[in-house]
Amino acid sequence: KERFPKILVSVNMLDTGFDCPEVVNLVFARFTKSAILYQQMRGRGTRKAKGKPVFTMFDFVGVTDYYYTLPHNAANNYLIAQYEKLYSAPPDLFAGTSFAAGQAIVQALQQAGNTKASDLTKALSGMTINGPKGPITIRSQDHQALQPMYVVKLVWNQSAGYAVPTLQETASAQATAPPLQ
């Protein structure tokens, strides 16, 4: 009698192209070094739906594209300080990518000197920024943002009150890059 199943299991089938905004829980039990595929898989839960205030992602494999304590660099330190000042909380899962996108836009505007789409596209193509996760390069052939990903282990943190990702391995941007078509 339910509109949608309570539990749906998929192996390499519902990670991309699956459209069910009502999804409220994602359980990752597969490893991927593809940043693009990981974002698509995560996207199954980020869609807004009526009566869906949040979604929860359970990553049993331990791949993440951003957690604020993992990267140690000036851009991430700046992001953490500003985010905590504004929101009285550490940056969330999406803050690193959003911040990097903002960095790329500012750099493209500065390089192009105007807001003309063709000039901004040219400025973005091949650009490298030093984002919260480290160097991110926009591949000129297909405009994919190539960036590192993290393999983590979730470890209970008493002061946080939840399990936090602890770095096990960094997968380089080259290792996670999707192939060119």
KEVEX-806189 format. One record per residue: z, y, x of N, C-alpha, C, O, CB in turn. Coordinates in steps of 0.001 Angstrom, whole numbers, padded with zeros to 6 digits. Each point is the difference from the previous one (the first is absolute). Glycine has a CB too. Layout:
N
     n_Z     n_Y     n_X    ca_Z    ca_Y    ca_X     c_Z     c_Y     c_X     o_Z     o_Y     o_X    cb_Z    cb_Y    cb_X
       Z       Y       X       Z       Y       X       Z       Y       X       Z       Y       X       Z       Y       X
...
***
This chain:
181
     n_Z     n_Y     n_X    ca_Z    ca_Y    ca_X     c_Z     c_Y     c_X     o_Z     o_Y     o_X    cb_Z    cb_Y    cb_X
  000000 -001201  000805  000000  001201 -000805  000000  001267  000849 -000197  001094 -000529  001386 -002363 -001236
 -000970  001138  003084  000012  001166  000863 -001425  000433  000312 -000913 -000822  000078  003110  000098  000903
 -002371  002039 -000802 -001322  000518  000348 -000418 -000402  001396 -001179 -000255  000245  001576  002159 -001761
  000565 -001967  002446 -000299 -000327  001385  000987 -001054  000479  001143 -000019 -000455 -002075  002337  000875
  000524 -003181  000474  000924 -001025  000495  001158  000616  000775 -000145  001050  000627 -001756 -002665 -000517
  003053  000947 -000160  001154  000452  000773 -000232 -000264  001480  000404  000800  000845  001117 -001236 -002803
 -002165 -000676  002276 -000259 -000363  001387 -001466 -000405  000123 -000514 -000793 -000789  002926  000045  001138
 -003053  001300  000636 -001389 -000331  000283 -000121 -000248  001488  000376  000852  000805 -001225  000526 -002758
  000332 -002527  002323 -000117 -000360  001402 -001472 -000029  000373 -000836 -000518 -000740  002982 -000818  000654
 -002444  001901  001246 -001373  000040  000478 -000024 -000225  001492  000871  000483  000723 -001516  001072 -002569
 -000338 -002277  002304 -000224 -000162  001429 -001390  000542  000301 -001008 -000631 -000319  002543 -001415  000465
 -001576  003217  000468 -001266  000652  000380 -000931  000270 -001172 -001215  000051  000192  001425 -001167  001983
  000315  001290 -003373 -000888  000260 -001134  000285  001338 -000673 -000938  000702 -000379  000777 -003152  000037
  001398  002812  000189  000339  001207 -000751  000425  001153  000894  000601  000966 -000469  000071 -002419 -001405
 -000986  001352  003169  000432  001061  000899 -000921  001214 -000026  000438  001097  000345  000575 -002841  001081
 -002257  001587 -001819 -000910  001139 -000123 -000782 -000135 -001292 -000333 -001105 -000427  000154  001332  002939
 -000108  000898 -003122 -000820  000006 -001207  000721 -000422 -001259 -000611 -000009 -001068 -001267 -000445  002520
  003129  000108 -001378  000783 -000420 -001158  000587  001244 -000648  000640  000802  000680 -000102 -003056  000372
 -000744  002430 -002350  000435  001218 -000673  000970 -000322 -001127 -000407 -000359 -001105 -001768  001451  001690
  003459 -000959 -000293  001050 -000177 -000999  001116  000981  000357  000951 -000363  000693 -001540 -002118 -001094
  000474  003735 -000076  000971  001030  000373  001445 -000348 -000357  000927  000573  000573 -002739  001063 -000875
  002017 -002557 -000627  001347 -000346 -000432  000791 -000822  001016  001185 -000257 -000214 -002050  000329 -002083
  000236 -000489  003397  000683 -000775  001030  001212  000782  000501 -000121  001163  000386 -002053 -002279  000286
  003349  000469 -000680  001214  000676  000456  000606 -000636  001247  000865  000606  000633 -000448  000035 -002982
 -000847 -001839  002715  000502 -000665  001199 -001153 -000616  000767 -000868 -000658 -000573  003062  000198 -000554
 -002190  000682  002425 -000962 -000643  000883  000768 -000824  001013  000979  000477  000575 -002665  001390 -000884
  001262 -003079  000530  000612 -000854  001002 -001086 -000363  001002 -000958 -000697 -000334  002691 -000220 -001310
 -001578  001392  002867 -000976 -000301  001048  000486 -001208  000783  001092  000007  000569 -001794  002426 -000408
 -000112 -003451 -000141  000334 -001205  000746 -001132 -000359  000943 -000109 -001142  000447  001536  000337 -002342
 -002262  001774  002194 -001091 -000244  000936 -000040  001117  001022  000338  001143 -000307 -001652 -002376 -001451
  000914  000915  002935 -000096  000957  001084 -001412  000557  000056 -000968 -000740 -000177  002770 -000462  001463
 -001925  002491 -001044 -001304  000595  000268  000176  001076  001053  000985  000738 -000024 -001799 -001230 -002324
 -000122  000588  003264  000004  001091  000969 -000992  001077 -000418 -000257  000935  000758  000915 -002533  001071
 -001215  001475 -003024 -000957  000985 -000503  000743  001083 -000773  000567 -000267 -001060 -002383 -001492  000935
  001813  002982  000656  000654  001114 -000694 -000639  000244 -001358  000697  000305 -000968 -000125  000728  003174
 -001884 -001164 -002288 -000715  000230 -001258  000411 -001033 -001043  000333  000361 -001129 -002269  000626  002396
  001916 -002269 -000901  000384 -001055 -000937  001453  000168 -000424  000326 -000175 -001174 -001993 -001383  002226
  002543  001898 -000109  001406  000191 -000332  000161  001129 -001027  000772 -000134 -000949 -000118 -000686  003250
 -001369  001916 -002119  000080  001105 -000956 -000534 -000415 -001367  000546  000400 -001028 -000788  001229  002916
 -000828 -002432 -001904 -000532 -000483 -001272  001003 -000927 -000684  000200  000082 -001212 -002542  000115  002113
  002968 -001073 -000125  000995 -000909 -000569  001177  000796 -000568  000458 -000269 -001111 -001142 -001536  002748
  001165  002772 -000882  001108  000839 -000451 -000413  000803 -001249  000818  000267 -000879  000049 -000113  003267
 -002130  000215 -002441 -000505  000789 -001124  000079 -000697 -001340 -000044  000654 -001042 -001438  000422  002636
  001600 -002411 -001584  000145 -000734 -001268  001247  000448 -000744  000051 -000116 -001224 -001241 -001850  002220
  002198  002475 -000293  001238  000407 -000653  000179  001493 -000146  000862  000441 -000760  000098 -002473  001649
 -001752  002830 -000181  000223  001447 -000005 -000644  000721 -001176  000203  001201 -000175 -000074 -001334  002621
 -000896 -000581 -003246 -000653  000631 -001155  001042  000411 -001043  000953 -000739 -000244 -003036 -000633  000656
  001909  002533 -001022  000899  000469 -001043 -000329 -000703 -001317 -001161 -000288 -000291  001391  002528  001449
  000808 -002510 -001944 -000178 -000617 -001309  001134  000452 -000909  001095  000309  000470 -002271 -002315  000548
  000920  002043 -002289  001005  000395 -000985  001193 -000954  000091 -000168 -001219  000012 -001625  002175 -001544
  002995 -000386  001597  001207 -000808  000061  000264 -000618  001367  000822 -000909  000116 -001164  000451 -002498
 -000340  000935  003416  000175 -000544  001352  000497  001118  000912 -000810  000737  000562 -001026 -002470 -000927
  003153  001875  000521  000506  001088  000833 -000157 -000270  001499 -000179  000941  000773  001790 -000425 -002590
 -001547 -001784  002243 -000092 -000355  001409 -000640 -001374  000142 -000206 -000709 -000985  002239  002107  001509
 -002340 -001759  000703 -000361 -001383  000288  000727 -000407  001276  000393  000846  000803 -002677 -000615 -001933
  002455 -001527  001302  000708 -000513  001167 -000933 -000908  000779 -000712 -000822 -000576  002936  000974 -000614
 -002211  000008  002513 -000842 -000810  000866  000912 -000848  000878  000869  000523  000697 -002739  001216 -000711
  001662 -003052 -000027  000751 -000934  000820 -000950 -000545  001054 -000958 -000702 -000325  002534  000095 -001589
 -001318  000924  003154 -000899 -000391  001079  000684 -001072  000843  000754  000307  000923 -001837  001995 -000890
  000812 -003561 -000363  000620 -001101  000711 -000658 -000257  001350  000575 -000678  000852  000031 -000311 -003044
 -001787  001516  002388 -000704 -000195  001259  000392  001084  000986  000119 -000265  001197 -002029 -000824 -002402
  002107  002285  000728  000496  001051  000866 -001045  000894  000614  000143  000398  001156  001674 -001883 -000712
 -002861  001815 -001171 -000980  000960  000488  000241  001301 -000756  000116  000000 -001226 -001838 -001822  001791
  001796  002906  000153  000151  001281 -000663 -000827  001032  000741 -000219 -000121  001205  002532 -000487 -002016
 -002768  001614  000100 -000782  001010  000697  000846  001213  000369 -000421  000801  000836 -001601 -001584 -002059
  003216  000945  000619  000878  001097  000411  001416 -000266 -000497  000210 -000346 -001163 -002147  001973  001120
  002875 -001465  000917  001412  000089 -000334  000563  001008  000987 -000236 -000106  001204  000419 -002318 -002115
  000545  003381  000417  000323  001191  000789  000729 -000260  001315 -000090  000830  000906  000181  000336 -003038
  000624 -002276  002277  000726 -000247  001250 -000839 -000698  001062  000429 -000102  001149  001630 -000023 -002490
 -003248 -000358  000980 -000792 -000776  000957 -000721  000858  001040  000140 -000271  001193 -000428 -001414 -002975
 -000466  002692  001392 -000713  000768  001027  000951  000962  000730  000878  000607 -000612 -002998 -000781 -000754
  001929  000296  002666  000802  000942  000786 -000957  000973  000677 -000493 -000252  001099  002348 -001467 -000715
 -002106  002836 -001064 -000890  001017  000558  000302  001347 -000654  000746  000069 -000977 -002543 -001807  001423
  001222  002791  000092  000289  001363 -000466 -000408  000222 -001458  000735  000638 -000754 -001040  000151  003097
 -000849 -001303 -002743 -000460  000206 -001380  000946 -000659 -000994  000323  000589 -001032 -002690 -000483  001843
  002815 -001326 -000508  000908 -000679 -000915  001365  000675 -000027  000611  000114 -001062 -001827 -002254  001482
  001700  002591  000738  001278  000727  000034 -000072  001256 -000859  000943  000314 -000726 -000497 -001198  003035
 -001559  001600 -002227 -000195  001204 -000809 -000020 -000360 -001491  000655  000651 -000814 -001952  000428  002705
  000533 -002128 -002235 -000084 -000429 -001404  001387 -000353 -000532  000371  000447 -001085 -002711 -001307  001472
  003098  000078  000346  001339 -000401 -000455  000877  001227 -000227  000651  000108 -001039 -000863 -002283  002293
  000237  003101 -000294  000847  001193 -000116 -000374  000837 -001221  000875  000425 -000755 -000611 -000410  003243
 -001563  000224 -002682 -000446  000826 -001124  000226 -000698 -001339  000429  000627 -000969 -002133  000423  002465
  001418 -002331 -001544  000162 -000765 -001242  001476 -000029 -000418  000329  000226 -001164 -002344 -001644  001758
  002901  001135  000380  001427 -000050 -000313  000525  001368 -000418  000878  000093 -000858 -000613 -001977  002477
 -000800  002950 -001015  000405  001361 -000369 -000412  000313 -001447  000755  000619 -000750 -000971  000102  003170
 -000986 -001155 -002796 -000505  000279 -001354  000587 -000914 -001076  000299  000451 -001106 -002386  000334  002168
  002253 -002075 -000734  000347 -000979 -001035  001358 -000671  000191  000392 -000831 -000818 -002802  000450  000575
  003127  000724  001298  001307 -000614  000291 -000080 -001523  000023  000930 -000686 -000424  000186  002654 -000634
 -002223 -002482  001550 -000218 -001446  000101 -001044 -000232  001089 -000781  000897  000316  001362 -001283 -002785
 -000595 -000807  003035 -001021 -000281  001014 -001379 -000159 -000638 -000095 -000237 -001204  001839 -000870  002632
 -002805  001231 -000644 -001357 -000163 -000520 -000213 -001389 -000601  000528 -000992  000503 -001333  002629  001205
  000025 -001695 -002787 -000289 -001275 -000646 -001218 -000676  000628 -000570  000503  000968  001561  000378 -003094
 -001373 -002001  001578 -001095 -000815  000514 -001315  000761  000119 -000803 -000290  000887  001923 -001663 -001888
 -001348  002918  000122 -001283  000692 -000059 -000018  001324  000762 -001064  000591  000185  000716 -001667 -002375
  001508  001544  002630  000088  001319  000633 -000779  000079  001301 -000630  001022  000271  002852 -000749 -001314
 -002197 -001317  001853 -000700  000028  001283 -001496  000175 -000162 -000620  000801  000699  002392 -002239  000232
 -002352  000680 -001862 -001439  000097 -000249 -000366  001355 -000594 -001015  000590  000371  000925 -003066 -000712
  000918  002973 -000583 -000253  001304 -000615  000062  001109  001041 -000836  000904  000010  001786 -001741 -002175
  000043  000760  003037  000152  000996  001056 -001214 -000026  000934 -000534  001049  000361  003050 -001273 -000498
 -002947 -000981  000526 -001168 -000125  000883 -001254  000549 -000667 -000822  000638  000657  001857 -002656  000407
 -001189  001779 -002357 -001153  000553 -000721  000036  001526  000042 -001029  000646  000194  000973 -002670 -001706
  001250  002596  001327  000142  001452  000093 -000340  000517  001391 -000650  001036  000137  002403 -001143 -001896
 -001313 -000615  002797 -000330  000388  001375 -001523  000010  000195 -000547  000933  000589  002741 -001910  000233
 -002866 -000056 -001314 -001454 -000091  000162 -000707  001133 -000732 -000962  000569  000515  001158 -003053 -000294
  000277  002811 -001413 -000619  001092 -000767  000162  001325  000734 -000957  000766  000117  001414 -001996 -002265
  000748  001506  002644  000237  001253  000728 -000882  000065  001250 -000625  001025  000272  003004 -000961 -001130
 -002426 -001161  001612 -000819 -000019  001213 -001483  000185 -000330 -000712  000695  000724  002404 -002197  000370
 -002154  000892 -002169 -001407  000142 -000407 -000304  001434 -000426 -001052  000541  000339  001026 -002947 -001064
  000943  003017 -000014 -000191  001402 -000416 -000049  000923  001218 -000818  000917  000060  002003 -001396 -002236
 -000315  000233  003131  000013  000820  001213 -001288 -000181  000790 -000578  000972  000487  003076 -001143 -000401
 -002948 -001078  000041 -001222 -000268  000760 -001238  000521 -000707 -000883  000572  000639  001977 -002579  000318
 -001172  001814 -002281 -001181  000428 -000755 -000035  001520 -000163 -001073  000604  000000  001085 -002800 -001215
  001146  002801  001079  000059  001446 -000188 -000363  000433 -001413 -000106  001195 -000277 -000444 -000953  002667
  000359 -001211 -003286 -000308  000314 -001392  000340 -001215 -000864  000481 -001015  000504 -002322  002634  000193
  001583 -001503 -002012  000319 -001099 -000910 -001251 -000704 -000524  000073 -000727 -000991  001996  001948  000348
 -003188 -001021  001280 -001248 -000636 -000413  000094 -001515  000249  000323 -000426  001109 -001635  002558 -000590
  001032 -002934 -001542  000173 -001456  000070 -000740 -000622  001179  000555 -000853  000693 -000292  000835 -003161
 -001499  000429  002706 -000770 -000608  001093  000623  000310  001363 -000022 -000844  000895 -002055  001030 -002292
  002626  001005  001558  000649  000362  001262  001324 -000750  000180  000345 -000401  001112 -001425  002666 -001237
  001815 -002451 -000974  001258 -000741  000072 -000255 -001478  000308  000742 -000617  000765  000294  002237 -002392
 -002080 -002179  001032 -000363 -001395  000270 -000340 -000177  001472  000434 -000963  000633 -001285  000701 -002988
  000082  001182  002892 -000377 -000045  001416  001247  000120  000879  000106 -000697  001009 -002363  001708 -001552
  003195 -000145  000180  001216  000190  000788  000899 -001242 -000058  000618 -000360  001002 -000748  002835 -001446
  000205 -003119 -000699  000837 -001186 -000152 -000575 -001217  000721  000753 -000838  000496  000000  001740 -002684
 -002061 -001002  002248 -000663 -001164  000585  000326 -000133  001486 -000328  000879  000797 -001514 -000649 -002482
  002488 -001333  002049  000370 -000246  001388  001297  000670  000430  000419 -000156  001147 -002811 -000059 -000691
  003027  000946 -001338  001229  000728  000315  001138 -000967  000325  000099 -001073 -000594 -000838  002952 -000902
  001583 -001498  002428  001250 -000719  000268  001142  000989 -000168 -000038  001113  000526 -001095 -002744  001085
  002146  001210 -002350  001216  000805 -000153  001169 -000815  000532 -000061 -001229  000047 -000873  002461 -002081
  001978 -000557  002427  001240 -000667  000392  000950  000085 -001182  000787  000939 -000122 -001106 -000377  002595
  000229 -001564 -003339  000769 -000036 -001228  001364 -000645  000176  000382 -000357  001114 -002512  000277 -002343
  002868 -000071  000132  001329 -000600  000046  000012 -001423  000554  001013 -000436  000548 -000433  001858 -002474
 -001684 -002151  001794 -000077 -001368  000521 -000629 -000044  001383 -000124 -001074  000588 -000041  000235 -002924
 -000227  001970  002853 -000695  000052  001276 -001442  000435 -000216 -000321  000594 -001030  001818 -002395  001955
 -002372  001511  000037 -001395  000441 -000116 -000725 -000658 -001179  000065 -001215 -000186 -000087  001570  002657
 -000655  000458 -003246 -000825 -000462 -001112 -001389  000582  000222 -000160  001216  000112  002148 -001369 -001739
 -002983 -000709  001689 -001378  000438  000229 -000838 -000287 -001226  000046 -001099 -000551  000188  000694  003015
 -001004  001400 -002892 -000926 -000186 -001118 -001320 -000461  000595 -000724  000774  000628  001866  001012 -002074
 -001441 -003066  001236 -001200 -000594  000589 -001244  000695 -000556 -000183  000078 -001215  001372 -002301  001491
 -002035  002720  000613 -001150  000806 -000414 -001039 -000800 -000789 -000689  000564 -000849  001072  000848  002852
 -000506 -002716 -001736 -001028 -000796 -000679  000264 -000173 -001496 -000947 -000027 -000786  000582 -001159  002931
  001633  001070 -002558  000288 -000257 -001420  001204  000783 -000522  000422 -000190 -001141 -001386 -002070  001450
  001511  003133  000522  001109  000882 -000365  001285 -000746 -000366  000808  000514 -000774 -002504  001099 -000010
  001894 -002809  001326  001259 -000718 -000170  001046  000604  000934 -000283  000284  001164 -000945 -002410 -001820
  002431  002316  000135  001103  000486  000830  000611 -001202  000710  000664 -000827 -000624 -000196  002795 -000943
 -000696 -002057  002867  000502 -001118  000792  001378  000351  000532  000179  001017  000670 -002526 -001714 -000039
  003325 -000159 -000938  001376  000306  000357  000780 -001287  000247 -000391 -001061 -000488  000283  003183 -000861
  001204 -002043  002098  000805 -001194  000234  000727 -000444 -001255  000215  000787 -000922  000056 -000094  003285
  000108 -001973 -002386  000842 -000544 -001073  001153 -000722  000677 -000069 -000334  001183 -001895  000086 -002824
  003010  000013  000888  001206 -000593  000552  000269 -001368 -000611 -000149 -000192 -001207  001070  002478  001592
 -000527 -003225  000449  000530 -001279 -000457  001508  000150  000131  000518  000304  001075 -002598 -001704 -000365
  002772  001185 -001816  001433  000270 -000039  000775 -001201 -000522 -000558 -000914 -000608  000069  003337  000266
  001767 -002391  000594  000932 -000955 -000568  001015  000827 -000781  000526  000986  000517 -000852 -002714  001377
  000606  001333 -003135  000984  000721 -000787  001394 -000469  000384  000313 -001189 -000053 -001955  001461 -001840
  002478  000698  002285  001364 -000289  000440  000961  000858 -000826 -000197  001207 -000139 -000591 -001789  002504
  001827 -000053 -002910  000967  000724 -000824  000670  001086  000824  000455 -000234  001119 -000071 -001813 -002527
 -000332  003254  000821  000639  001141  000636  001133  000442 -000914 -000242  000541 -001079 -001911  000186  002259
  003380 -000956 -000754  001170  000283 -000833  000072  001465 -000408  000268  000301 -001163  000929 -002155  002305
 -001432  002774 -000202  000118  001420 -000323 -001093  000462 -000964  000240  000881 -000825  000800 -000513  003062
 -002237 -000953 -002142 -001077  000347 -000929  000210 -000670 -001359 -000372  000547 -001038 -001202 -000283  002981
  002169 -001443 -001920  000205 -000725 -001250 -001199 -000838 -000408 -000084 -000451 -001143  001609  002252  000454
 -002445 -002013  001604 -001172 -000825 -000264 -000579 -000494  001329  000376  000467  001075 -000866  000823 -003214
 -000422 -002236  002034 -000654 -000534  001197 -001037  001000  000489 -000798  000510 -000785  001174 -002890  000008
 -000361  002657  002065 -000947  000952  000580 -000953 -000719  000948  000374 -000987  000633  001326  002837 -000839
 -002921 -001357  000302 -000958 -000614  000924  000403  000232  001456  000303  001127  000394 -002114 -000802 -002099
  001814 -001385  002492  000210  000121  001439 -001275 -000491  000681 -000534 -001058 -000330  003076  000731  000127
 -002997  001094  001129 -001287 -000245  000636 -000016 -001304  000789  000873 -000247  000831 -001210  002702 -000710
 -000671 -003286 -000393 -000224 -001231  000741 -001237  000127  000887 -000039 -000503  001123  001126 -000810 -002974
 -002092  001999  001315 -001266  000145  000731 -000766  001177 -000587  000084  000264 -001200 -000174 -002754  001715
 -000651  003193  000323 -000908  001041 -000476 -001419 -000531  000135 -000427 -000400  001083  002033  002275 -000418
 -002326 -001873 -001770 -001414 -000392  000017 -000808  001273  000222  000105  000945 -000782  000273 -002954 -000785
 -001170  002040  002613 -000744  001207  000369 -001040  000366 -001053 -000391 -000826 -000825  000752  000268  003230
 -000790  001789 -002359 -001056  000465 -000906 -001268 -000829  000179 -000693 -000296 -000973  001658  002617  001037
 -001267 -002692  001164 -001203 -000808  000254  000143 -001386 -000609 -000976 -000546 -000513  000563  001817  002635
  001604 -001851 -002077  000226 -001336 -000542 -000046 -000025 -001526 -000306 -001035 -000591  001686  000530  002595
 -001078  001636 -002649  000025  000037 -001461 -001268  000623 -000591 -000127  000107 -001220  002612  000041  001336
 -003405  000257  000731 -001214  000680 -000479 -000892 -000949 -000788 -000282 -001109  000452  000390  002649  001514
 -000553 -001109 -003146 -000969 -000822 -000727 -001336 -000008  000736 -000352  000985  000650  001504 -000459 -002832
 -001898 -001621  002087 -001283 -000035  000703 -000989  000995 -000598  000067  000330 -001184  000332 -002735  001739
 -001308  002871  000277 -001065  000879 -000482 -001027 -000835 -000746 -000309 -001120  000406  000670  002733  001514
 -000881 -001078 -002992 -001017 -000723 -000791 -001357  000159  000600 -000975 -000536 -000528  002309  000863 -001511
***
